[in-house]
Amino acid sequence: MSKFKKLEDYLEEIDHYLVVEKGGEEILSEIRSHILEKTENEYGELTEESVGKTIAGYGSPREVAEKYLEGYQLIAPTFKKHLFFYAGILFAVHYGFTILSFVLHLRVQMFPFFLIPRMENIFDLIGLLPMTLVFDIGLVGIILYIVTQEKKEVKLPWPTFSRRTPKKVEIKKPKMIYLFLMFFGFCLVLYIYFRFKTLFFLSFDFKDYQPLFNQPAATIYSLMVISMFGIEIIAYIIRFFNNNLTLWLKLVKNGIYLLILWFIHNYPIENALAVSSDIGFDLSLVGSGFIWGLTLIIALDSLHVIFKIFRQKRAQLKQQETV
């Protein structure tokens, strides 16, 4: 070990990127000797400052480590299609069991692959969606890592129907007329809210307006609709600059919507979901039913977007193979 702190810190960072089965210390020792020799040849003496100058021109730790990793791969590039395909299948099965667990209110365990807890509400089900996806991709990645490190050639099963060229996901270009209509609708919603203090009301003679919900609920629901409308417009504007981000934008947008719905579901005001009874008939389930229904629709749409992203990735990989 040298007496130069900058050099040892540099070597330690290289070691973070140096993924080899054996010989790591020899590689670091070689880099250390090369840097000290280069410093002495260029600057005449070994000091903390001169060693630092050599390190500055030697390359980033990641670049240096990659020079020693040529031919050594964690997952072979040829398995990229397998990663998306297998992870998609596993996710469909895994989340299918998750939905079944939620519907039947059961705890499901398939050792050693996954454990699905008993869920209390739909937000537990939605919260498991990204966790399930990350877990499944990680599990498939570990299996492909093991296969890559095998010295023998291992042939992974691949169904014949998957050889067909995947259809390209068509993404329509945004249009200014739609943006104008959305902005006009947003202004109209704002006008109604500021005039009536709610977006949810009844009128039988178009003169007298009766709010559907009590004031806390009316405010919460109305602000929810306004904020979602605003997010929709922002996402549409971003598409004018990069329309290729449409699917990812939709996924992020749905995630924000679900966070808003989760906040409303857990809003601390007592009886925030109660409905005004002055209109003459019972609407006590309208508020909560509206929230639950909207949550389910957005969650299912998020699943649809995730499968579209997988299909788009497969189409891109297929296109690269044919080039």
C-alpha positions as a Markdown table, in Angstrom:
| # | Residue | x | y | z |
|---|---|---|---|---|
| 1 | Met | 0.0 | 0.0 | 0.0 |
| 2 | Ser | 1.3 | 3.4 | -0.9 |
| 3 | Lys | 1.5 | 6.5 | 1.4 |
| 4 | Phe | -0.6 | 8.6 | -1.0 |
| 5 | Lys | -4.2 | 9.1 | 0.1 |
| 6 | Lys | -5.4 | 10.2 | -3.3 |
| 7 | Leu | -4.0 | 7.1 | -4.9 |
| 8 | Glu | -5.6 | 4.7 | -2.4 |
| 9 | Asp | -9.0 | 6.5 | -2.7 |
| 10 | Tyr | -8.7 | 6.2 | -6.4 |
| 11 | Leu | -7.9 | 2.5 | -6.3 |
| 12 | Glu | -10.7 | 1.8 | -3.8 |
| 13 | Glu | -13.2 | 3.4 | -6.2 |
| 14 | Ile | -11.8 | 1.3 | -9.1 |
| 15 | Asp | -12.3 | -1.8 | -6.9 |
| 16 | His | -16.0 | -1.0 | -6.7 |
| 17 | Tyr | -16.3 | -1.4 | -10.4 |
| 18 | Leu | -13.8 | -4.3 | -10.7 |
| 19 | Val | -16.1 | -7.4 | -10.9 |
| 20 | Val | -13.8 | -10.4 | -11.3 |
| 21 | Glu | -13.7 | -13.8 | -9.8 |
| 22 | Lys | -10.1 | -13.7 | -8.8 |
| 23 | Gly | -7.0 | -11.5 | -9.4 |
| 24 | Gly | -8.5 | -8.3 | -8.2 |
| 25 | Glu | -5.6 | -7.4 | -5.8 |
| 26 | Glu | -3.1 | -8.1 | -8.6 |
| 27 | Ile | -4.9 | -5.8 | -10.9 |
| 28 | Leu | -5.0 | -3.0 | -8.3 |
| 29 | Ser | -1.3 | -3.5 | -7.6 |
| 30 | Glu | -0.6 | -3.2 | -11.3 |
| 31 | Ile | -2.5 | 0.0 | -11.6 |
| 32 | Arg | -0.8 | 1.4 | -8.5 |
| 33 | Ser | 2.7 | 0.6 | -9.8 |
| 34 | His | 1.8 | 2.1 | -13.2 |
| 35 | Ile | 0.6 | 5.4 | -11.8 |
| 36 | Leu | 3.6 | 5.7 | -9.5 |
| 37 | Glu | 6.0 | 5.0 | -12.4 |
| 38 | Lys | 4.2 | 7.4 | -14.7 |
| 39 | Thr | 4.3 | 10.1 | -12.0 |
| 40 | Glu | 8.0 | 9.7 | -11.4 |
| 41 | Asn | 8.8 | 9.8 | -15.1 |
| 42 | Glu | 6.7 | 12.9 | -15.8 |
| 43 | Tyr | 7.2 | 15.0 | -12.6 |
| 44 | Gly | 10.5 | 13.7 | -11.3 |
| 45 | Glu | 9.3 | 13.1 | -7.7 |
| 46 | Leu | 6.4 | 11.4 | -6.0 |
| 47 | Thr | 4.3 | 13.8 | -4.0 |
| 48 | Glu | 0.6 | 13.9 | -3.2 |
| 49 | Glu | 0.2 | 16.7 | -5.7 |
| 50 | Ser | 2.1 | 15.0 | -8.5 |
| 51 | Val | 0.3 | 11.8 | -8.0 |
| 52 | Gly | -3.0 | 13.7 | -8.1 |
| 53 | Lys | -2.1 | 15.2 | -11.4 |
| 54 | Thr | -1.4 | 11.7 | -12.9 |
| 55 | Ile | -4.6 | 10.4 | -11.6 |
| 56 | Ala | -6.6 | 13.3 | -13.1 |
| 57 | Gly | -5.3 | 12.3 | -16.6 |
| 58 | Tyr | -5.5 | 8.5 | -16.0 |
| 59 | Gly | -9.2 | 8.2 | -16.5 |
| 60 | Ser | -12.3 | 7.7 | -14.4 |
| 61 | Pro | -12.3 | 4.7 | -12.1 |
| 62 | Arg | -15.1 | 3.1 | -14.1 |
| 63 | Glu | -13.2 | 3.5 | -17.4 |
| 64 | Val | -10.0 | 2.0 | -15.9 |
| 65 | Ala | -11.9 | -1.0 | -14.4 |
| 66 | Glu | -13.7 | -1.6 | -17.8 |
| 67 | Lys | -10.3 | -2.1 | -19.5 |
| 68 | Tyr | -9.7 | -5.1 | -17.3 |
| 69 | Leu | -13.2 | -6.5 | -17.7 |
| 70 | Glu | -13.1 | -7.1 | -21.5 |
| 71 | Gly | -14.6 | -10.5 | -22.2 |
| 72 | Tyr | -16.0 | -10.7 | -18.7 |
| 73 | Gln | -19.8 | -10.1 | -18.5 |
| 74 | Leu | -22.4 | -10.4 | -15.7 |
| 75 | Ile | -25.2 | -11.1 | -18.2 |
| 76 | Ala | -24.4 | -11.9 | -21.9 |
| 77 | Pro | -25.9 | -9.3 | -24.3 |
| 78 | Thr | -27.5 | -12.1 | -26.1 |
| 79 | Phe | -29.8 | -12.7 | -23.1 |
| 80 | Lys | -31.4 | -9.2 | -23.3 |
| 81 | Lys | -34.5 | -10.5 | -25.1 |
| 82 | His | -34.8 | -13.3 | -22.5 |
| 83 | Leu | -34.6 | -10.8 | -19.7 |
| 84 | Phe | -37.6 | -8.8 | -20.9 |
| 85 | Phe | -39.6 | -11.9 | -22.1 |
| 86 | Tyr | -39.1 | -14.0 | -19.0 |
| 87 | Ala | -39.6 | -11.1 | -16.6 |
| 88 | Gly | -42.8 | -10.2 | -18.4 |
| 89 | Ile | -44.2 | -13.8 | -18.1 |
| 90 | Leu | -43.1 | -14.0 | -14.4 |
| 91 | Phe | -44.6 | -10.6 | -13.7 |
| 92 | Ala | -48.0 | -11.6 | -15.3 |
| 93 | Val | -48.1 | -14.8 | -13.1 |
| 94 | His | -46.8 | -13.1 | -10.0 |
| 95 | Tyr | -49.2 | -10.2 | -10.1 |
| 96 | Gly | -52.0 | -12.5 | -11.1 |
| 97 | Phe | -51.5 | -14.3 | -7.8 |
| 98 | Thr | -51.4 | -10.9 | -6.1 |
| 99 | Ile | -54.7 | -9.9 | -7.5 |
| 100 | Leu | -56.2 | -13.3 | -6.6 |
| 101 | Ser | -54.8 | -12.9 | -3.1 |
| 102 | Phe | -56.5 | -9.5 | -2.8 |
| 103 | Val | -59.8 | -10.7 | -4.1 |
| 104 | Leu | -59.9 | -13.8 | -1.9 |
| 105 | His | -58.3 | -12.0 | 1.0 |
| 106 | Leu | -55.7 | -14.7 | 1.4 |
| 107 | Arg | -52.0 | -14.9 | 2.1 |
| 108 | Val | -50.1 | -16.6 | -0.8 |
| 109 | Gln | -46.6 | -18.1 | -0.5 |
| 110 | Met | -44.7 | -19.9 | -3.2 |
| 111 | Phe | -41.3 | -20.7 | -1.7 |
| 112 | Pro | -38.7 | -19.6 | -2.5 |
| 113 | Phe | -40.0 | -17.2 | -5.2 |
| 114 | Phe | -42.5 | -14.9 | -3.5 |
| 115 | Leu | -44.7 | -14.2 | -0.5 |
| 116 | Ile | -47.9 | -12.2 | -0.9 |
| 117 | Pro | -49.3 | -10.8 | 2.3 |
| 118 | Arg | -53.0 | -10.5 | 3.1 |
| 119 | Met | -54.1 | -7.0 | 1.9 |
| 120 | Glu | -56.5 | -4.7 | 3.5 |
| 121 | Asn | -57.4 | -2.4 | 0.7 |
| 122 | Ile | -56.7 | -1.7 | -3.0 |
| 123 | Phe | -53.8 | 0.7 | -2.2 |
| 124 | Asp | -51.9 | -2.3 | -0.8 |
| 125 | Leu | -52.5 | -4.0 | -4.1 |
| 126 | Ile | -51.3 | -1.0 | -6.1 |
| 127 | Gly | -48.3 | -0.6 | -3.8 |
| 128 | Leu | -47.2 | -4.2 | -4.6 |
| 129 | Leu | -47.2 | -3.5 | -8.3 |
| 130 | Pro | -43.7 | -1.7 | -8.6 |
| 131 | Met | -42.3 | -4.0 | -5.9 |
| 132 | Thr | -43.4 | -7.1 | -7.9 |
| 133 | Leu | -42.0 | -5.8 | -11.1 |
| 134 | Val | -38.6 | -5.0 | -9.6 |
| 135 | Phe | -38.5 | -8.4 | -7.8 |
| 136 | Asp | -39.3 | -10.3 | -11.0 |
| 137 | Ile | -36.7 | -8.5 | -13.1 |
| 138 | Gly | -34.1 | -9.1 | -10.4 |
| 139 | Leu | -34.9 | -12.8 | -10.1 |
| 140 | Val | -34.7 | -13.3 | -13.9 |
| 141 | Gly | -31.5 | -11.3 | -13.9 |
| 142 | Ile | -29.9 | -13.5 | -11.2 |
| 143 | Ile | -30.8 | -16.6 | -13.2 |
| 144 | Leu | -29.4 | -15.2 | -16.4 |
| 145 | Tyr | -26.2 | -14.2 | -14.5 |
| 146 | Ile | -25.8 | -17.8 | -13.4 |
| 147 | Val | -26.3 | -19.0 | -17.0 |
| 148 | Thr | -23.8 | -16.5 | -18.3 |
| 149 | Gln | -21.1 | -17.7 | -15.9 |
| 150 | Glu | -21.6 | -21.3 | -16.9 |
| 151 | Lys | -18.7 | -22.6 | -19.0 |
| 152 | Lys | -21.0 | -24.9 | -20.9 |
| 153 | Glu | -23.4 | -23.6 | -23.5 |
| 154 | Val | -26.9 | -23.4 | -22.0 |
| 155 | Lys | -29.9 | -23.2 | -24.4 |
| 156 | Leu | -32.8 | -21.4 | -22.8 |
| 157 | Pro | -36.4 | -22.2 | -24.0 |
| 158 | Trp | -37.9 | -19.8 | -26.4 |
| 159 | Pro | -41.5 | -20.3 | -27.8 |
| 160 | Thr | -41.8 | -20.4 | -31.5 |
| 161 | Phe | -44.6 | -17.8 | -31.6 |
| 162 | Ser | -42.2 | -15.2 | -30.0 |
| 163 | Arg | -40.1 | -15.3 | -33.2 |
| 164 | Arg | -42.7 | -13.2 | -35.0 |
| 165 | Thr | -41.7 | -9.6 | -35.3 |
| 166 | Pro | -43.5 | -7.7 | -32.5 |
| 167 | Lys | -45.8 | -5.0 | -33.7 |
| 168 | Lys | -44.3 | -1.6 | -33.2 |
| 169 | Val | -46.2 | 0.4 | -30.6 |
| 170 | Glu | -47.8 | 3.3 | -32.5 |
| 171 | Ile | -47.6 | 6.6 | -30.7 |
| 172 | Lys | -49.6 | 9.5 | -32.2 |
| 173 | Lys | -48.0 | 12.9 | -32.4 |
| 174 | Pro | -49.5 | 15.6 | -30.2 |
| 175 | Lys | -51.6 | 18.2 | -31.9 |
| 176 | Met | -52.0 | 21.9 | -31.0 |
| 177 | Ile | -55.8 | 21.7 | -31.4 |
| 178 | Tyr | -56.0 | 19.1 | -28.7 |
| 179 | Leu | -53.8 | 21.2 | -26.4 |
| 180 | Phe | -56.0 | 24.2 | -27.0 |
| 181 | Leu | -59.2 | 22.2 | -26.2 |
| 182 | Met | -57.6 | 20.8 | -23.0 |
| 183 | Phe | -56.5 | 24.3 | -21.9 |
| 184 | Phe | -60.0 | 25.6 | -22.6 |
| 185 | Gly | -61.6 | 22.8 | -20.6 |
| 186 | Phe | -59.1 | 23.5 | -17.8 |
| 187 | Cys | -60.2 | 27.2 | -17.7 |
| 188 | Leu | -63.8 | 26.1 | -17.7 |
| 189 | Val | -63.3 | 23.8 | -14.7 |
| 190 | Leu | -61.5 | 26.5 | -12.8 |
| 191 | Tyr | -64.3 | 29.0 | -13.5 |
| 192 | Ile | -67.0 | 26.5 | -12.2 |
| 193 | Tyr | -64.9 | 25.8 | -9.1 |
| 194 | Phe | -64.4 | 29.4 | -8.2 |
| 195 | Arg | -68.0 | 30.3 | -8.9 |
| 196 | Phe | -69.7 | 27.4 | -7.0 |
| 197 | Lys | -66.8 | 26.3 | -4.7 |
| 198 | Thr | -67.2 | 22.8 | -6.0 |
| 199 | Leu | -67.3 | 20.8 | -9.2 |
| 200 | Phe | -69.9 | 18.4 | -7.9 |
| 201 | Phe | -73.4 | 19.7 | -7.7 |
| 202 | Leu | -77.0 | 19.1 | -8.9 |
| 203 | Ser | -79.5 | 21.5 | -10.4 |
| 204 | Phe | -83.1 | 20.6 | -11.3 |
| 205 | Asp | -84.1 | 24.0 | -12.6 |
| 206 | Phe | -80.7 | 25.5 | -13.7 |
| 207 | Lys | -81.2 | 28.2 | -11.1 |
| 208 | Asp | -80.6 | 26.6 | -7.7 |
| 209 | Tyr | -77.5 | 24.5 | -7.3 |
| 210 | Gln | -77.2 | 21.9 | -4.6 |
| 211 | Pro | -73.7 | 20.6 | -3.7 |
| 212 | Leu | -73.4 | 16.8 | -3.7 |
| 213 | Phe | -70.9 | 16.6 | -0.9 |
| 214 | Asn | -70.2 | 18.4 | 2.3 |
| 215 | Gln | -67.7 | 21.3 | 2.1 |
| 216 | Pro | -64.5 | 19.3 | 3.0 |
| 217 | Ala | -65.3 | 16.5 | 0.6 |
| 218 | Ala | -66.3 | 19.0 | -2.1 |
| 219 | Thr | -63.0 | 20.9 | -1.8 |
| 220 | Ile | -60.9 | 17.7 | -1.8 |
| 221 | Tyr | -62.6 | 16.1 | -4.8 |
| 222 | Ser | -62.6 | 19.4 | -6.8 |
| 223 | Leu | -58.9 | 20.0 | -6.2 |
| 224 | Met | -58.2 | 16.5 | -7.1 |
| 225 | Val | -59.9 | 16.9 | -10.5 |
| 226 | Ile | -58.2 | 20.2 | -11.1 |
| 227 | Ser | -54.7 | 18.9 | -10.2 |
| 228 | Met | -55.2 | 15.8 | -12.5 |
| 229 | Phe | -56.4 | 18.1 | -15.3 |
| 230 | Gly | -53.3 | 20.3 | -14.9 |
| 231 | Ile | -50.9 | 17.3 | -14.8 |
| 232 | Glu | -52.5 | 16.0 | -18.0 |
| 233 | Ile | -51.9 | 19.3 | -19.8 |
| 234 | Ile | -48.2 | 19.4 | -18.6 |
| 235 | Ala | -47.6 | 15.9 | -19.8 |
| 236 | Tyr | -49.2 | 16.7 | -23.2 |
| 237 | Ile | -46.9 | 19.8 | -23.5 |
| 238 | Ile | -43.8 | 17.7 | -22.8 |
| 239 | Arg | -44.8 | 15.4 | -25.7 |
| 240 | Phe | -44.2 | 18.3 | -28.1 |
| 241 | Phe | -40.5 | 18.3 | -27.1 |
| 242 | Asn | -40.0 | 14.5 | -27.0 |
| 243 | Asn | -42.9 | 12.3 | -28.1 |
| 244 | Asn | -40.8 | 9.1 | -27.6 |
| 245 | Leu | -41.4 | 9.6 | -23.8 |
| 246 | Thr | -45.2 | 9.2 | -24.2 |
| 247 | Leu | -45.4 | 5.8 | -22.5 |
| 248 | Trp | -43.1 | 6.7 | -19.7 |
| 249 | Leu | -44.9 | 10.0 | -19.2 |
| 250 | Lys | -48.2 | 8.1 | -18.9 |
| 251 | Leu | -46.7 | 5.7 | -16.3 |
| 252 | Val | -45.3 | 8.6 | -14.2 |
| 253 | Lys | -48.5 | 10.5 | -14.6 |
| 254 | Asn | -50.6 | 7.5 | -13.4 |
| 255 | Gly | -48.2 | 7.1 | -10.5 |
| 256 | Ile | -48.8 | 10.7 | -9.4 |
| 257 | Tyr | -52.6 | 10.2 | -9.8 |
| 258 | Leu | -52.4 | 7.1 | -7.5 |
| 259 | Leu | -50.5 | 9.2 | -4.9 |
| 260 | Ile | -53.2 | 11.8 | -5.0 |
| 261 | Leu | -55.9 | 9.2 | -4.6 |
| 262 | Trp | -53.9 | 7.6 | -1.7 |
| 263 | Phe | -53.7 | 11.0 | 0.0 |
| 264 | Ile | -57.5 | 11.5 | -0.4 |
| 265 | His | -58.2 | 8.0 | 0.9 |
| 266 | Asn | -56.2 | 8.8 | 4.0 |
| 267 | Tyr | -57.3 | 12.4 | 4.4 |
| 268 | Pro | -57.4 | 13.2 | 8.2 |
| 269 | Ile | -60.6 | 15.3 | 8.2 |
| 270 | Glu | -63.4 | 13.4 | 9.9 |
| 271 | Asn | -66.3 | 12.5 | 7.6 |
| 272 | Ala | -64.5 | 14.0 | 4.6 |
| 273 | Leu | -66.2 | 11.4 | 2.4 |
| 274 | Ala | -69.7 | 12.1 | 3.8 |
| 275 | Val | -72.3 | 13.4 | 1.3 |
| 276 | Ser | -74.7 | 16.1 | 2.0 |
| 277 | Ser | -78.2 | 14.7 | 2.8 |
| 278 | Asp | -80.1 | 17.8 | 1.9 |
| 279 | Ile | -80.8 | 16.7 | -1.7 |
| 280 | Gly | -83.4 | 14.2 | -0.5 |
| 281 | Phe | -81.8 | 10.8 | -1.3 |
| 282 | Asp | -78.9 | 8.8 | 0.0 |
| 283 | Leu | -75.6 | 9.2 | -1.8 |
| 284 | Ser | -73.4 | 8.0 | 1.1 |
| 285 | Leu | -71.4 | 5.6 | -1.1 |
| 286 | Val | -70.9 | 7.9 | -4.0 |
| 287 | Gly | -67.7 | 9.6 | -2.7 |
| 288 | Ser | -65.8 | 6.5 | -1.6 |
| 289 | Gly | -67.1 | 4.5 | -4.7 |
| 290 | Phe | -65.8 | 7.3 | -6.9 |
| 291 | Ile | -62.4 | 7.1 | -5.4 |
| 292 | Trp | -62.1 | 3.3 | -5.4 |
| 293 | Gly | -63.4 | 3.1 | -9.0 |
| 294 | Leu | -61.0 | 5.8 | -10.3 |
| 295 | Thr | -58.1 | 4.1 | -8.5 |
| 296 | Leu | -58.9 | 0.7 | -10.1 |
| 297 | Ile | -59.1 | 2.2 | -13.6 |
| 298 | Ile | -55.8 | 4.0 | -13.2 |
| 299 | Ala | -54.1 | 0.9 | -11.8 |
| 300 | Leu | -55.3 | -1.2 | -14.7 |
| 301 | Asp | -54.2 | 1.4 | -17.2 |
| 302 | Ser | -50.7 | 1.4 | -15.6 |
| 303 | Leu | -50.5 | -2.3 | -16.1 |
| 304 | His | -51.5 | -1.8 | -19.7 |
| 305 | Val | -48.8 | 0.8 | -20.2 |
| 306 | Ile | -46.1 | -1.4 | -18.6 |
| 307 | Phe | -46.9 | -4.2 | -21.1 |
| 308 | Lys | -46.8 | -1.7 | -23.9 |
| 309 | Ile | -43.3 | -0.7 | -22.8 |
| 310 | Phe | -42.2 | -4.3 | -22.7 |
| 311 | Arg | -43.6 | -4.8 | -26.2 |
| 312 | Gln | -41.8 | -1.7 | -27.4 |
| 313 | Lys | -38.5 | -2.9 | -26.0 |
| 314 | Arg | -38.9 | -6.3 | -27.7 |
| 315 | Ala | -39.7 | -4.6 | -31.0 |
| 316 | Gln | -36.5 | -2.4 | -30.7 |
| 317 | Leu | -34.4 | -5.4 | -29.9 |
| 318 | Lys | -35.8 | -7.3 | -32.9 |
| 319 | Gln | -35.2 | -4.3 | -35.2 |
| 320 | Gln | -31.5 | -4.2 | -34.0 |
| 321 | Glu | -31.1 | -7.8 | -34.9 |
| 322 | Thr | -32.3 | -7.3 | -38.4 |
| 323 | Val | -30.0 | -4.3 | -39.1 |
